[in-house]
Amino acid sequence: LAAAAGHQLIASSLGFKHGLVPPTCNHVQPAVGCDLDIVHTRPVRMAVKRILINSHGMGSVNSTLLIEKIKI
């Protein structure tokens, strides 16, 4: 549990590098009327510009990290 945020950061960095968005774990069918663009079963190729990481820890410790890809 303590390393979850680190794993999310690594996975997100790979998404930037390879242009892939991984599927949402354990998500099969969206709710009726839900218009979110959710990746269901397999990764989707797209240009990833921003990633939002939400981490939840023990004792109600929560954090959010927004990462944006910039050109140097």
Secondary structure, 3 states (H helix, E strand, C coil): CCCHHHHHHHHHHHHHHHCEECCCCCCCCCCCCCCCCCCCCCCEECCCCEEEEEEECHHHCEEEEEEECCCC
